[in-house]
Every structure is written in structure tokens, then in C-alpha cells.
């Protein structure tokens, strides 16, 4: 068995690596772009479309160039390496997956995503939902052939810049019922929005709907499947992003140990520190292998797909915390200074564990999907 990339995917990886290196070669680029009013750099977003970075996340069925687990892994590992803040997760993965799962005509919206013309956000999380896929308390009511949405969605990634929202809302049933959920499209901006930057430099919003008109895209079993597919696609994406971040943290720490001197010699020559770095490398390689398995089985039967993504996300959460803590400790105080790269990577790594389900959530999901 070999893990070499095909010629096309190696070309995609090299192109994106050069592109992100040009725009995110220094940590100040991450800070500057995250501080923009949009929360990202629209110019970089549009340019990423022209090199095929967005279409690499979308299936050829919708005129994309990829959309497989391997494509997501390649692109997001590089996003993690450079701490890119453009809306590849919210629009490129989550919204495109939600649209493709609705079983309706979505070609125009997919074209808008691939071309970089529109930011589309998927609004599912609520304040009390934790990580439950079926928790939907926002209400949808129908009057005179129109649908109206009421309630609040929390942590909507790039929601303040979205020209289209895809919103999960409860049509009937109890809050945790898998049936009775609808996925609705909202084109207007007739809602209250509170945008904010997250601690790791990304943009999210809290959105409140008060009788906002919407169009129904799918409901019941199809809608619940849409939520599952979207959340698991995002879980694979952020797990792949974490691999790029962990490798960057490891490389930064190795470089530091080779240059920092104590007692007349570099601290990297101390055997105790060498052992810690070896242990760290082994943990990172195990996490990388789990993500590769999840990516390689992403097109498999759903229970296998969900089980492997949950296994990877669980391991990423545990190893990510270890990598962040160990690398900060091995650096000492400099590791937490604003001007130094490491603390930015460490914060994102810790936050990834809380995105799309933390380690505890995904170990329970792994048990659930291992029964089939």
C-alpha cells in the first residue's frame, strides 16, 4: 500500500501551497486579514476561486473539480499550515455539502460558490444544542403558502457576510426529534445579526429571526441527513486542518530547540527534550493516519464514513491538546507572545476540538456507528 498523491492532486497541493504562501507567508497576514471588516480578505477569496481552490472542495456533479475526502484533506491541511481565515469551511464545505444533500436544483448556488461570487452560511447550531445533530428549537411556521422563521442561531460561521443563509428550523415535533426538521433558504437580510471574532481570529455571528420569510428546501429524513452530512464533512475538514497546524507547531518547536542555548549548548541536545519530541511526533503521525483513513473512506457506506470521521475527530481533539501544551511548554514564555507564531496555532488547535463535536461527543458517535 502506498499513500502517494496522484499527479492531479499533487499539482493541486503545490498550487495551493504557493498561493497561500504568497498571501499568508507571515503571521501578520493572518492578523491583518482577520481584522478586516469582512473577517477575511475578499481579494484572496476571489483569487482562490481562479486557481481552483474552492472548486476542489465540490463534486464534478456540480461543476467542481473534486469534493472527495482526499481533496478536502489536502486543501484543509494547507489551510491549517497557513492559518487561512477565508470562508472555505463555512461556504466551501458546509454550505456546498448542505446544498448537495437537499436533492433539489441547486446548480446556480453551487456556481456562485465556485466562482466566489457569494458567501453562503449554514446556520444550525443553537445556544443549548451542544453538538446534537437533531437539536432544533428555531421554529418554522407556514401561513398562506409562505414560511416564516422565528428563533436564534448561534455561532454561524461568516454569517455576517452571507448573502444566503441555509437554516435548520423545526416544523413539528419535539426539540430533539430527527423528523420534523426543515432546511430553509433565506435570501433577504431581514434578521438581527451580532458578528464577533472568535479567540482564534475567525468570524462568527449570532442571528435572530423574527418572522423572516424563507423557502423550504427539504424536510424530515432528507433534512436530518443533510445536517449529518454537513457536520461530518466539516468534522473531516477541521481534522485535516488540525494536521497542518500540528505539523507546523512541531516544526516551529524543533527549530526553536536547535537555536535556544542553555548551559553553553542548544537545548535540543538534551536527551529528555529529544524524547518528548519523539513522543510528540508519534502522536502526530497516529492522528495523521486516522485522518487519512477517514478521508479514504469518505465515499464509503455512511456508517463506515461516520465511524471513521468520528474516530479521527476524537483523536485529533486529544492529540491537538497535547501538541499545543507540549510545544508551548518547550518554548517557554516566548511561545505565548503576540509576535510569535506558535500561540496563534495553539489557540486554533484547541478551538478545533470544540468545532463540530469535541472528543467526548465523537467517542459516543464512534460507538453508535460501530454497532452497524
LINTALIN-V477503 format. One record per backbone hydrogen bond with DSSP energy under -0.5 kcal/mol. NH is the residue of the N-H (numbers start at 1). CO is the residue of the C=O. Records with the same first field share a line. If there is no record, write none. Layout:
NH: CO  CO
This chain:
10: 6
11: 7
12: 8
13: 9
14: 10
15: 11
16: 12
17: 13
18: 14
19: 15
20: 16
21: 17
22: 18
23: 19
24: 20
25: 21
29: 26
30: 26
31: 27
32: 28
33: 29
34: 30
35: 31
36: 33
39: 36
42: 40
45: 41
46: 42
47: 43
48: 44
49: 45
50: 46
51: 47
52: 49
53: 48
54: 48
56: 52
57: 54
58: 55
60: 66
62: 59
63: 60
64: 59
65: 55
66: 55  58
67: 56
72: 68
73: 69
74: 70
75: 71
76: 72
77: 73
78: 74
79: 75
80: 76
81: 77
82: 78
83: 79
84: 79
88: 86
89: 86
91: 87
92: 87
93: 88  89
94: 89
95: 90
96: 91
97: 93
98: 94
99: 95
100: 96
101: 97
102: 99
106: 104
110: 106
111: 107
112: 108
113: 109
114: 110
115: 111
116: 113
117: 112
118: 112
120: 118
121: 164
123: 121  166
124: 122
129: 126
132: 129
135: 132
136: 134  175
139: 150
140: 170
141: 148
143: 146
146: 143
147: 214
148: 141
149: 212
150: 139
151: 209
153: 207
154: 125
156: 205
157: 155
158: 203
159: 156
161: 158
162: 159
163: 119
164: 119
165: 186
166: 121
167: 165  184
168: 123
169: 182
170: 138
171: 169  180
172: 180
177: 174
182: 169
183: 218
184: 167  182
185: 215
186: 165
187: 185
191: 189
192: 208
194: 206
195: 193
196: 204
198: 202
201: 198
204: 196
205: 156
206: 194
207: 153  205
208: 192
209: 151
211: 149
212: 149
214: 147
215: 185
217: 183
218: 183
220: 181
222: 219
223: 219
224: 220
225: 221
226: 222
227: 223
228: 224
229: 225
230: 226
231: 227
232: 228
233: 229
234: 230
235: 231
236: 232
237: 233
238: 234
239: 235
240: 236
241: 237
242: 238
243: 239
244: 240
245: 241
246: 242
247: 243
248: 244
249: 245
250: 246
251: 247
252: 248
253: 249
254: 250
255: 251
256: 252
257: 253
258: 254
259: 255  256
260: 256
262: 265
265: 262
267: 260
268: 257
269: 266
270: 267
273: 270
274: 270
275: 271
276: 272
277: 273
278: 274
279: 275
280: 276
281: 277
282: 278
283: 279
284: 280
285: 281
286: 282
287: 283
288: 284
289: 285
290: 286
291: 287
292: 288
293: 289
294: 290
295: 291
296: 292
297: 293
298: 295
300: 297
304: 301
305: 301
306: 302
307: 303
308: 304
309: 305
310: 306
311: 307
312: 308
313: 309
314: 310
315: 311
316: 312
317: 313
318: 314
319: 315
320: 316
321: 317
322: 318
323: 319
324: 320
325: 321
326: 322
327: 323
328: 324
329: 325
330: 326
331: 327
332: 328
334: 331
335: 332
336: 333
337: 334
340: 337
344: 341
345: 341
346: 342
347: 343
348: 344
349: 345
350: 346
351: 347
352: 348
353: 349  350
354: 351
355: 352
362: 358
363: 359
364: 360
365: 361
366: 362
367: 363
368: 364
369: 365
370: 366
371: 368
